[in-house]
Amino acid sequence: MAVVVLLWASFALTLRGVEGSTLTTVDLSMVRFAIPVAVLAPWLPRAVREVQAERPATVLLLLAGGLPHFLVSALGAQLAPAALVGLIIPGTVPLFVTALAVAGGRARIPGRQLASVALIVVGVAVAAVMTSATVPPVGIGVLLTAGFVWAVYTTGLKRSSLSLTSTVLVVCAPAALAALALGLSGAMPSHLLSGTARPGDVVLFAVLQGLGTGVVSTIAYAHAVRVLGSGIAATAGALSPVAAALLAVPLLGEPLTIGVVAAMTVIVAGVLLFNAPRRRRRARRRTDAAPRPPRPVAAPALGA
């Protein structure tokens, strides 16, 4: 998850940084999704076979993590600073993952998790109120939508039986084709297709978005979800805003405002509460029989 946290921070930074480059949003999406497909092309036949055996509903959930999430996140990055992009999108995923699980009747919210979710909601409210002078309400709404879309993808990951490479290809191949169609049709402007993008910009974003976010973080996140569970993985990923906010100061010249710090403090507190170890108590059986001689009892164990 440490790798995912750092790459998610770079995801927020590059979405903001593309405005100062010669690439457009659709250019960045083509780079983001086409490179993983090219790198993992030898595994395409196996991915096709695995997808044919997968439940269609699960495949649809996974597709949400491709171009839909990217375009919504990119729109949010145009309306809010990198610190908020890196804070609200991953920071609200635990909230939406929990809500989806409860709505599907697959989970009940324990008290501690309910408190952590409440803190995340309060943190979002703090961000909306204390940054209202510079960030429009629609910006917060778009970032929340991106968090929800990523939670849908996370739920699909938990249900999926696809291998990690097949998961990447299922997400990236349709997204790359859709992004290319948007650029070729003129529905979205593309400097990459018109030949006006600077080679240096293409290489930089290809490394950060295509290889970093597209291949490494996708595989690492999918692995973390399967090993740790969707709730824990999504919550651990919510620690990325700290890195995004700190790096945005020297890299993008964005100030670290009191509003962002306050919102970050509350949301990260919710994250830590969600993952705090809980004390397991041994259940004591009571019987009507005569009491037995006392036996030594081990101390309660701590568990995640």
LOPA-108106 format. One record per residue: x, y negated, z of N, C-alpha, C, CB in turn; residue in one letter. Coordinates in steps of 0.2 Angstrom, whole numbers, padded with zeros to 4 digits, always signed. Glycine has a CB too. Layout:
N
XYZXYZXYZXYZA/...
***
This chain:
304
+0004+0006+0000+0000+0000+0000+0004-0006+0000-0005+0000+0006M/+0010-0006+0002+0015-0012+0002+0016-0014-0005+0021-0010+0006A/+0017-0010-0009+0018-0011-0016+0012-0015-0019+0020-0005-0021V/+0006-0012-0017+0000-0015-0020-0001-0022-0017-0006-0011-0018V/+0000-0023-0011+0000-0030-0008+0004-0035-0012+0002-0030+0000V/+0010-0033-0013+0014-0038-0016+0012-0039-0024+0022-0036-0017L/+0010-0034-0027+0008-0035-0034+0001-0038-0034+0007-0028-0037L/-0003-0037-0029-0009-0041-0029-0008-0049-0028-0014-0039-0024W/-0003-0050-0024-0001-0057-0023+0001-0060-0030+0005-0058-0018A/+0005-0056-0034+0008-0059-0040+0002-0059-0045+0013-0054-0043S/-0003-0055-0044-0009-0056-0049-0013-0062-0048-0014-0050-0047F/-0013-0065-0042-0017-0071-0041-0012-0077-0043-0018-0072-0033A/-0006-0076-0042-0001-0081-0045-0001-0082-0052+0006-0080-0042L/-0001-0076-0056-0001-0076-0063-0007-0079-0066+0001-0069-0066T/-0013-0077-0063-0019-0080-0065-0019-0087-0065-0025-0077-0061L/-0016-0090-0060-0016-0098-0059-0010-0100-0064-0014-0100-0052R/-0005-0096-0064+0001-0099-0068+0000-0099-0076+0007-0095-0067G/-0005-0095-0078-0006-0095-0085-0008-0101-0088-0011-0089-0087V/-0011-0106-0084-0013-0112-0086-0007-0116-0089-0017-0116-0081E/-0002-0115-0086+0004-0119-0088+0009-0116-0093+0009-0120-0082G/+0006-0110-0096+0009-0107-0101+0006-0108-0108+0010-0099-0099S/+0009-0104-0113+0006-0105-0120+0001-0099-0121+0011-0105-0125T/-0001-0095-0116-0005-0089-0116-0012-0092-0114-0003-0083-0112L/-0018-0089-0117-0024-0090-0115-0027-0084-0111-0029-0091-0121T/-0033-0085-0108-0035-0079-0104-0036-0073-0107-0042-0081-0101T/-0038-0073-0114-0039-0067-0117-0032-0064-0119-0043-0068-0124V/-0027-0068-0120-0020-0066-0122-0018-0062-0116-0016-0072-0123D/-0019-0065-0110-0016-0062-0104-0020-0055-0103-0017-0066-0098L/-0026-0055-0104-0030-0048-0103-0027-0043-0108-0037-0050-0104S/-0026-0045-0114-0023-0040-0119-0016-0038-0117-0022-0044-0126M/-0012-0042-0114-0005-0040-0112-0006-0036-0106-0001-0046-0110V/-0011-0038-0101-0012-0034-0095-0014-0027-0096-0018-0037-0091R/-0019-0026-0101-0021-0019-0102-0018-0015-0108-0029-0020-0104F/-0015-0018-0113-0012-0015-0119-0006-0011-0117-0011-0019-0124A/-0002-0015-0112+0005-0012-0111+0004-0005-0107+0009-0017-0106I/+0000-0005-0102-0001+0002-0098-0003+0007-0103-0006+0001-0093P/-0008+0006-0108-0010+0011-0113-0004+0013-0117-0015+0008-0118V/+0000+0008-0119+0006+0010-0123+0011+0014-0119+0010+0004-0126A/+0012+0013-0113+0017+0016-0108+0014+0023-0107+0018+0012-0102V/+0008+0024-0106+0005+0030-0104+0002+0034-0110+0000+0030-0099L/+0003+0032-0116+0000+0035-0122+0001+0043-0123+0003+0032-0128A/+0007+0046-0120+0007+0053-0121+0002+0057-0117+0014+0055-0118P/-0001+0053-0112-0006+0056-0108-0013+0055-0110-0005+0054-0100W/-0014+0052-0116-0021+0050-0118-0025+0057-0120-0020+0046-0125L/-0022+0062-0123-0026+0068-0124-0029+0071-0118-0022+0073-0128P/-0025+0071-0113-0027+0074-0106-0032+0070-0103-0021+0075-0101R/-0031+0063-0104-0036+0058-0101-0043+0059-0104-0034+0051-0102A/-0043+0060-0111-0049+0061-0114-0053+0068-0112-0048+0062-0122V/-0049+0073-0111-0052+0079-0108-0055+0078-0101-0047+0085-0108R/-0051+0075-0097-0053+0074-0090-0060+0069-0090-0048+0071-0086E/-0060+0064-0094-0066+0060-0094-0072+0064-0097-0064+0054-0099V/-0071+0068-0101-0077+0072-0104-0080+0077-0098-0075+0077-0109Q/-0076+0078-0093-0078+0083-0088-0080+0078-0082-0072+0087-0086A/-0079+0072-0082-0081+0068-0076-0088+0065-0077-0076+0061-0076E/-0091+0064-0071-0098+0061-0071-0098+0054-0074-0101+0061-0064R/-0103+0053-0079-0103+0047-0082-0104+0041-0078-0109+0047-0087P/-0108+0042-0072-0109+0036-0067-0102+0034-0064-0114+0038-0062A/-0098+0039-0063-0091+0037-0060-0087+0034-0065-0088+0044-0058T/-0087+0036-0071-0083+0032-0076-0086+0025-0077-0084+0036-0083V/-0092+0024-0077-0095+0017-0077-0092+0013-0071-0102+0017-0077L/-0092+0016-0065-0089+0012-0060-0082+0010-0061-0090+0016-0053L/-0078+0015-0064-0071+0014-0065-0070+0008-0070-0067+0020-0067L/-0074+0008-0075-0074+0003-0080-0074-0004-0077-0079+0004-0086L/-0078-0005-0072-0079-0011-0069-0072-0014-0067-0083-0011-0063A/-0067-0010-0065-0060-0012-0063-0056-0015-0069-0057-0007-0060G/-0059-0015-0075-0055-0017-0081-0056-0024-0083-0056-0012-0087G/-0059-0025-0089-0060-0032-0091-0065-0036-0087-0062-0031-0099L/-0070-0033-0085-0075-0037-0081-0072-0040-0075-0081-0032-0079P/-0068-0036-0071-0065-0039-0065-0060-0044-0067-0062-0033-0061H/-0056-0043-0073-0051-0047-0075-0054-0054-0077-0047-0044-0080F/-0059-0054-0081-0062-0060-0083-0065-0064-0078-0067-0059-0089L/-0068-0061-0073-0071-0064-0068-0066-0067-0063-0076-0060-0063V/-0061-0064-0062-0055-0066-0058-0052-0072-0061-0050-0061-0056S/-0051-0072-0068-0048-0077-0071-0052-0083-0071-0046-0075-0079A/-0058-0083-0071-0063-0089-0071-0062-0092-0064-0070-0087-0072L/-0062-0087-0059-0061-0090-0052-0055-0094-0051-0062-0084-0047G/-0049-0091-0054-0043-0094-0054-0043-0101-0057-0037-0090-0057A/-0047-0102-0062-0048-0109-0065-0051-0114-0060-0051-0109-0071Q/-0055-0111-0055-0059-0116-0051-0056-0116-0044-0066-0113-0051L/-0051-0112-0042-0049-0112-0035-0041-0111-0035-0052-0107-0031A/-0038-0113-0030-0030-0112-0030-0029-0105-0029-0027-0116-0024P/-0022-0103-0030-0020-0096-0029-0021-0093-0023-0013-0096-0031A/-0020-0098-0017-0021-0095-0011-0028-0092-0009-0020-0101-0005A/-0033-0096-0012-0040-0094-0011-0042-0088-0016-0045-0099-0013L/-0039-0088-0022-0039-0082-0026-0037-0076-0023-0036-0083-0033V/-0031-0076-0020-0028-0070-0017-0031-0069-0010-0020-0072-0016G/-0035-0074-0007-0038-0072-0001-0045-0069-0002-0038-0079+0003L/-0049-0072-0006-0056-0070-0006-0057-0064-0010-0060-0076-0009I/-0054-0063-0015-0055-0057-0019-0053-0051-0016-0051-0057-0026I/-0047-0050-0014-0046-0044-0010-0048-0044-0003-0038-0042-0010P/-0049-0050+0000-0051-0050+0007-0058-0048+0008-0050-0057+0009G/-0063-0049+0003-0070-0047+0004-0071-0040+0001-0074-0052+0000T/-0066-0037-0002-0068-0030-0004-0070-0025+0002-0061-0027-0007V/-0067-0025+0008-0069-0021+0013-0077-0022+0015-0065-0022+0019P/-0079-0029+0014-0086-0031+0015-0090-0027+0010-0087-0038+0015L/-0088-0028+0004-0093-0025-0001-0092-0017-0002-0091-0028-0008F/-0086-0015+0000-0086-0007+0000-0090-0004+0005-0078-0005+0001V/-0090-0008+0011-0095-0005+0017-0102-0006+0015-0093-0009+0023T/-0104-0012+0012-0111-0013+0010-0113-0008+0005-0111-0020+0007A/-0109-0006+0000-0111-0001-0005-0111+0006-0002-0105-0001-0011L/-0107+0007+0003-0108+0014+0006-0114+0015+0010-0101+0015+0010A/-0116+0009+0013-0122+0009+0017-0128+0010+0013-0122+0003+0022V/-0128+0006+0008-0133+0005+0003-0135+0012+0000-0132+0000-0002A/-0129+0016-0001-0130+0023-0004-0131+0028+0001-0124+0024-0008G/-0132+0026+0007-0134+0031+0012-0128+0036+0014-0140+0035+0010G/-0122+0034+0013-0116+0038+0014-0112+0036+0020-0112+0038+0008R/-0114+0031+0023-0110+0029+0029-0114+0025+0034-0104+0025+0027A/-0112+0025+0040-0115+0021+0045-0110+0016+0048-0119+0025+0051R/-0112+0010+0049-0107+0005+0052-0106+0006+0059-0109-0002+0050I/-0100+0008+0061-0098+0008+0069-0097+0000+0071-0092+0012+0070P/-0098-0001+0077-0098-0007+0080-0091-0011+0078-0098-0007+0087G/-0086-0008+0079-0079-0011+0077-0079-0014+0070-0073-0007+0078R/-0081-0009+0065-0081-0011+0058-0086-0017+0057-0083-0005+0054Q/-0092-0016+0060-0097-0022+0059-0094-0029+0061-0103-0020+0063L/-0090-0028+0067-0087-0035+0069-0082-0037+0064-0084-0034+0076A/-0078-0033+0061-0073-0035+0057-0076-0037+0050-0068-0029+0055S/-0082-0034+0048-0085-0037+0042-0088-0044+0044-0091-0032+0040V/-0090-0045+0050-0093-0051+0052-0088-0057+0052-0096-0051+0059A/-0082-0055+0054-0076-0060+0054-0074-0062+0046-0070-0057+0057L/-0074-0057+0042-0073-0058+0035-0078-0063+0032-0073-0052+0031I/-0085-0062+0034-0090-0066+0032-0089-0073+0034-0097-0064+0034V/-0087-0074+0041-0085-0080+0044-0079-0084+0040-0084-0080+0051V/-0074-0080+0039-0069-0082+0035-0070-0085+0028-0063-0077+0034G/-0075-0082+0025-0077-0085+0018-0081-0091+0019-0081-0079+0014V/-0085-0091+0024-0089-0097+0026-0084-0103+0027-0094-0096+0031A/-0079-0102+0031-0074-0107+0033-0070-0109+0027-0069-0104+0038V/-0068-0105+0022-0065-0107+0016-0070-0111+0012-0063-0101+0012A/-0076-0109+0012-0081-0113+0008-0082-0120+0010-0087-0110+0007A/-0082-0121+0017-0083-0127+0020-0077-0132+0020-0086-0126+0027V/-0071-0129+0022-0065-0133+0023-0062-0134+0017-0061-0130+0028M/-0064-0131+0011-0061-0133+0005-0066-0136+0000-0057-0127+0002T/-0071-0138+0002-0077-0140-0002-0075-0147-0006-0083-0142+0002S/-0070-0150-0003-0068-0157-0007-0064-0155-0013-0064-0161-0002A/-0061-0150-0013-0057-0148-0019-0059-0142-0023-0050-0147-0017T/-0063-0138-0020-0066-0131-0023-0073-0132-0024-0063-0125-0019V/-0076-0131-0030-0083-0132-0030-0086-0125-0027-0086-0133-0037P/-0093-0125-0025-0096-0119-0022-0096-0114-0028-0103-0121-0020P/-0097-0116-0034-0097-0110-0039-0090-0107-0039-0099-0113-0046V/-0085-0110-0038-0078-0107-0037-0078-0101-0032-0073-0112-0036G/-0081-0103-0026-0081-0098-0021-0086-0092-0023-0084-0101-0014I/-0091-0094-0026-0096-0088-0029-0093-0084-0034-0102-0092-0032G/-0089-0087-0038-0086-0083-0043-0080-0078-0040-0082-0087-0049V/-0077-0080-0035-0072-0076-0032-0075-0071-0028-0067-0080-0027L/-0081-0072-0025-0085-0067-0022-0087-0062-0026-0091-0070-0018L/-0089-0064-0032-0091-0059-0037-0086-0054-0040-0094-0063-0044T/-0080-0057-0040-0074-0053-0042-0072-0048-0037-0068-0058-0043A/-0073-0050-0030-0072-0045-0025-0077-0040-0025-0073-0049-0018G/-0083-0041-0027-0089-0036-0027-0087-0031-0033-0095-0040-0028F/-0085-0034-0039-0083-0030-0044-0078-0025-0043-0082-0034-0051V/-0073-0028-0039-0067-0023-0037-0069-0018-0032-0061-0027-0034W/-0074-0020-0028-0077-0015-0023-0081-0009-0027-0082-0018-0018A/-0084-0011-0032-0087-0006-0036-0082-0001-0039-0091-0009-0042V/-0077-0004-0042-0071+0000-0044-0068+0005-0039-0066-0004-0048Y/-0067+0002-0033-0065+0006-0028-0069+0012-0026-0063+0001-0021T/-0076+0010-0026-0080+0016-0025-0080+0021-0030-0087+0013-0024T/-0079+0019-0036-0078+0024-0041-0072+0028-0041-0078+0021-0048G/-0066+0025-0038-0060+0029-0037-0061+0034-0032-0055+0024-0035L/-0065+0032-0027-0066+0037-0021-0070+0043-0024-0069+0034-0015K/-0074+0042-0029-0078+0048-0031-0075+0052-0037-0085+0045-0034R/-0070+0048-0040-0067+0051-0046-0062+0057-0045-0063+0046-0049S/-0062+0062-0049-0058+0068-0049-0052+0067-0055-0062+0074-0050S/-0052+0061-0058-0047+0060-0063-0040+0060-0060-0048+0054-0067L/-0035+0062-0064-0028+0061-0062-0026+0053-0062-0023+0065-0066S/-0021+0051-0059-0019+0044-0058-0018+0041-0065-0013+0043-0054L/-0014+0045-0069-0013+0042-0076-0019+0042-0080-0008+0047-0080T/-0024+0046-0079-0030+0046-0083-0034+0040-0080-0034+0053-0082S/-0034+0039-0074-0038+0033-0071-0035+0027-0074-0037+0033-0063T/-0029+0026-0075-0026+0020-0078-0028+0019-0085-0018+0020-0078V/-0028+0025-0089-0030+0024-0096-0038+0023-0096-0028+0031-0099L/-0042+0026-0092-0049+0025-0092-0050+0017-0091-0053+0029-0087V/-0047+0014-0087-0048+0007-0085-0045+0003-0091-0044+0005-0079V/-0039+0004-0093-0035+0000-0098-0037+0000-0105-0028+0001-0097C/-0038+0006-0107-0039+0007-0115-0046+0004-0117-0040+0015-0116A/-0051+0005-0114-0057+0001-0116-0057-0007-0115-0064+0003-0112P/-0053-0009-0110-0052-0016-0108-0048-0019-0114-0049-0017-0101A/-0042-0015-0116-0038-0018-0121-0042-0019-0128-0032-0013-0122A/-0046-0014-0129-0050-0014-0136-0055-0020-0135-0053-0008-0137L/-0058-0021-0130-0063-0026-0129-0060-0033-0129-0067-0025-0122A/-0054-0034-0126-0050-0040-0126-0048-0042-0133-0044-0040-0121A/-0046-0037-0137-0044-0038-0144-0049-0040-0148-0040-0031-0147L/-0055-0037-0147-0061-0039-0151-0063-0046-0149-0067-0034-0149A/-0063-0048-0143-0064-0055-0141-0060-0060-0145-0064-0056-0134L/-0053-0058-0145-0048-0062-0148-0049-0063-0156-0041-0060-0147G/-0050-0057-0159-0051-0057-0166-0057-0060-0169-0051-0049-0169L/-0063-0059-0165-0069-0062-0167-0070-0070-0166-0075-0059-0163S/-0065-0072-0162-0065-0079-0160-0070-0081-0155-0067-0083-0166G/-0072-0076-0151-0077-0077-0145-0073-0081-0140-0080-0071-0143A/-0066-0079-0139-0062-0082-0135-0055-0084-0139-0060-0078-0129M/-0052-0090-0137-0046-0092-0141-0040-0088-0139-0045-0099-0140P/-0036-0086-0144-0030-0082-0143-0024-0085-0147-0031-0075-0146S/-0019-0088-0143-0013-0090-0145-0008-0084-0147-0009-0095-0140H/-0009-0079-0144-0005-0073-0146-0007-0070-0153-0007-0067-0141L/-0013-0070-0155-0015-0068-0161-0014-0073-0167-0022-0066-0162L/-0014-0079-0165-0012-0085-0170-0005-0086-0171-0016-0091-0167S/-0001-0083-0166+0007-0083-0167+0010-0090-0164+0008-0083-0174G/+0006-0093-0159+0008-0099-0156+0011-0098-0149+0003-0105-0157T/+0010-0092-0147+0012-0091-0140+0020-0091-0140+0009-0085-0137A/+0023-0094-0134+0030-0093-0134+0032-0086-0132+0033-0098-0128R/+0038-0083-0135+0040-0077-0133+0042-0076-0126+0046-0075-0137P/+0045-0081-0123+0046-0081-0116+0040-0080-0111+0050-0087-0114G/+0035-0083-0113+0029-0082-0109+0026-0075-0110+0023-0087-0111D/+0026-0073-0116+0024-0066-0117+0028-0061-0113+0024-0064-0125V/+0034-0061-0113+0039-0057-0109+0037-0057-0102+0046-0058-0111V/+0037-0063-0099+0036-0064-0092+0029-0061-0090+0036-0072-0090L/+0024-0063-0093+0017-0060-0091+0017-0052-0093+0012-0064-0094F/+0020-0050-0098+0020-0043-0099+0023-0039-0093+0024-0041-0106A/+0029-0042-0090+0032-0038-0085+0027-0039-0079+0039-0041-0083V/+0025-0045-0077+0021-0045-0071+0014-0042-0071+0020-0053-0069L/+0011-0044-0077+0004-0041-0077+0003-0034-0080+0000-0046-0081Q/+0007-0033-0086+0007-0027-0090+0010-0021-0086+0010-0027-0096G/+0016-0022-0084+0019-0017-0080+0018-0017-0073+0027-0017-0081L/+0018-0023-0069+0017-0023-0062+0010-0021-0060+0019-0030-0060G/+0006-0026-0062-0001-0025-0060-0005-0019-0064-0005-0031-0061T/-0003-0019-0071-0006-0014-0075-0005-0007-0073-0005-0015-0082G/+0002-0005-0072+0004+0002-0071+0005+0003-0064+0010+0003-0075V/+0010+0000-0061+0012+0001-0054+0007+0000-0049+0018-0003-0052V/+0004-0006-0049-0001-0007-0044-0008-0002-0045-0003-0014-0044S/-0010-0001-0051-0016+0003-0052-0015+0010-0049-0017+0003-0059T/-0009+0013-0051-0007+0020-0049-0006+0020-0041-0001+0022-0052I/-0003+0015-0038-0002+0015-0031-0008+0014-0027+0003+0009-0029A/-0013+0009-0030-0019+0008-0027-0024+0014-0027-0023+0002-0030Y/-0024+0018-0033-0028+0024-0034-0025+0029-0029-0028+0026-0041A/-0019+0030-0028-0016+0035-0024-0018+0033-0016-0008+0035-0025H/-0017+0027-0015-0019+0025-0008-0026+0026-0006-0017+0017-0007A/-0031+0025-0011-0038+0026-0010-0039+0033-0008-0042+0024-0016V/-0036+0038-0012-0037+0045-0011-0034+0047-0005-0034+0049-0017R/-0028+0044-0003-0025+0047+0003-0028+0044+0010-0017+0045+0003V/-0029+0037+0009-0031+0033+0015-0039+0032+0016-0028+0027+0015L/-0042+0033+0010-0049+0032+0010-0050+0025+0007-0052+0032+0017G/-0056+0024+0004-0057+0017+0000-0058+0011+0005-0064+0018-0003S/-0061+0012+0011-0061+0007+0016-0054+0004+0018-0065+0009+0022G/-0050+0009+0021-0044+0007+0023-0039+0004+0018-0040+0013+0026I/-0039+0007+0012-0035+0005+0007-0037-0002+0005-0035+0009+0000A/-0044-0003+0004-0046-0010+0002-0044-0015+0007-0054-0010+0001A/-0045-0013+0014-0043-0018+0019-0036-0019+0020-0046-0015+0026T/-0032-0014+0019-0024-0015+0019-0022-0020+0013-0020-0009+0018A/-0026-0019+0007-0024-0024+0002-0026-0031+0003-0028-0021-0004G/-0031-0032+0008-0033-0039+0010-0027-0043+0013-0039-0038+0014A/-0022-0040+0015-0016-0043+0018-0012-0047+0012-0012-0039+0022L/-0014-0046+0006-0010-0049+0001-0011-0057+0001-0012-0046-0006S/-0016-0060+0003-0017-0067+0003-0011-0071+0006-0023-0069+0006P/-0008-0068+0012-0003-0071+0015+0003-0072+0010-0001-0067+0021V/+0005-0067+0007+0010-0067+0002+0008-0072-0004+0012-0061-0001A/+0002-0072-0006+0000-0076-0012+0000-0083-0010-0007-0074-0014A/-0002-0085-0004-0002-0092-0001+0005-0095+0000-0006-0092+0005A/+0009-0091+0002+0016-0093+0004+0020-0094-0003+0020-0088+0008L/+0019-0089-0007+0023-0090-0014+0020-0095-0018+0022-0083-0017L/+0014-0097-0017+0011-0102-0022+0014-0109-0020+0003-0102-0021A/+0016-0110-0014+0019-0117-0012+0025-0118-0017+0021-0117-0005V/+0030-0114-0017+0036-0116-0021+0035-0114-0028+0042-0112-0018P/+0031-0109-0030+0031-0107-0037+0026-0112-0041+0028-0100-0038L/+0020-0114-0038+0015-0117-0041+0014-0124-0039+0008-0114-0041L/+0018-0126-0033+0017-0132-0030+0010-0134-0027+0018-0138-0035G/+0007-0128-0025+0000-0129-0022+0001-0129-0014-0004-0123-0023E/-0002-0135-0011-0001-0135-0004-0005-0130+0000-0003-0142-0002P/-0002-0128+0006-0005-0124+0010-0009-0128+0015+0000-0119+0014L/-0016-0129+0014-0020-0133+0018-0023-0130+0024-0026-0135+0013T/-0025-0134+0028-0028-0132+0035-0034-0127+0034-0030-0138+0039I/-0038-0129+0029-0044-0125+0027-0042-0118+0025-0048-0128+0022G/-0037-0117+0021-0035-0111+0018-0032-0107+0024-0029-0111+0013V/-0028-0110+0028-0024-0107+0034-0030-0104+0039-0019-0111+0038V/-0035-0108+0040-0040-0106+0045-0044-0100+0042-0045-0112+0046A/-0046-0101+0036-0050-0095+0033-0045-0089+0033-0052-0097+0026A/-0039-0090+0031-0034-0084+0031-0034-0081+0038-0027-0086+0028M/-0033-0085+0043-0033-0082+0050-0039-0078+0052-0032-0088+0055T/-0045-0080+0050-0051-0077+0052-0051-0070+0048-0057-0081+0051V/-0050-0071+0041-0051-0065+0037-0046-0059+0039-0050-0066+0030I/-0040-0061+0040-0034-0057+0042-0036-0054+0049-0027-0060+0042V/-0039-0058+0053-0041-0055+0060-0046-0049+0059-0044-0060+0064A/-0051-0050+0054-0055-0045+0052-0052-0039+0049-0061-0048+0047G/-0047-0040+0045-0043-0035+0042-0040-0030+0048-0038-0037+0037V/-0037-0034+0052-0033-0030+0058-0038-0027+0062-0029-0035+0062L/-0044-0030+0064-0049-0026+0068-0051-0020+0065-0054-0031+0070L/-0052-0021+0058-0055-0015+0054-0050-0009+0055-0056-0017+0047F/-0044-0010+0055-0039-0005+0055-0036-0004+0062-0033-0007+0050N/-0038-0007+0067-0035-0006+0074-0036+0001+0076-0038-0011+0079A/-0032+0004+0079-0032+0011+0082-0038+0011+0087-0026+0014+0085P/-0042+0016+0087-0047+0017+0092-0046+0023+0097-0054+0018+0089R/-0048+0022+0103-0047+0027+0108-0052+0033+0107-0047+0024+0115R/-0049+0039+0107-0054+0045+0107-0054+0048+0114-0051+0050+0102R/-0060+0048+0116-0061+0051+0123-0064+0058+0122-0066+0047+0127R/-0061+0062+0127-0064+0069+0127-0070+0069+0130-0058+0074+0131R/-0075+0073+0127-0082+0074+0130-0081+0079+0136-0087+0076+0125A/-0084+0077+0141-0084+0081+0147-0091+0085+0147-0083+0077+0154R/-0090+0091+0148-0096+0095+0148-0099+0096+0155-0095+0102+0145R/-0105+0094+0156-0108+0095+0163-0112+0101+0163-0112+0089+0165R/-0111+0105+0168-0115+0111+0169-0118+0111+0176-0111+0118+0168T/-0123+0115+0177-0126+0116+0184-0122+0121+0188-0133+0118+0183D/-0117+0124+0185-0113+0129+0189-0109+0125+0194-0109+0133+0185A/-0107+0129+0199-0102+0127+0204-0096+0124+0201-0100+0132+0210A/-0093+0118+0204-0087+0115+0201-0081+0120+0201-0086+0109+0204P/-0077+0120+0195-0071+0124+0195-0066+0120+0198-0070+0126+0188R/-0060+0123+0200-0054+0120+0202-0052+0115+0197-0049+0125+0204P/-0050+0109+0199-0048+0104+0194-0042+0106+0190-0046+0097+0198P/-0042+0104+0184-0036+0105+0179-0033+0099+0177-0039+0110+0173R/-0027+0099+0175-0024+0092+0173-0027+0091+0166-0016+0093+0172P/-0029+0084+0165-0032+0082+0158-0027+0078+0155-0039+0078+0160V/-0026+0079+0148-0021+0075+0144-0024+0068+0143-0020+0078+0137A/-0020+0063+0142-0022+0056+0141-0025+0056+0134-0016+0052+0141A/-0030+0051+0134-0034+0051+0127-0029+0049+0122-0039+0045+0128P/-0030+0052+0116-0025+0051+0110-0028+0045+0106-0025+0057+0105A/-0023+0041+0103-0025+0036+0099-0025+0038+0092-0020+0030+0100L/-0030+0036+0088-0031+0038+0081-0033+0032+0077-0036+0044+0080G/-0032+0033+0070-0034+0027+0066-0042+0027+0066-0031+0028+0059A/
***
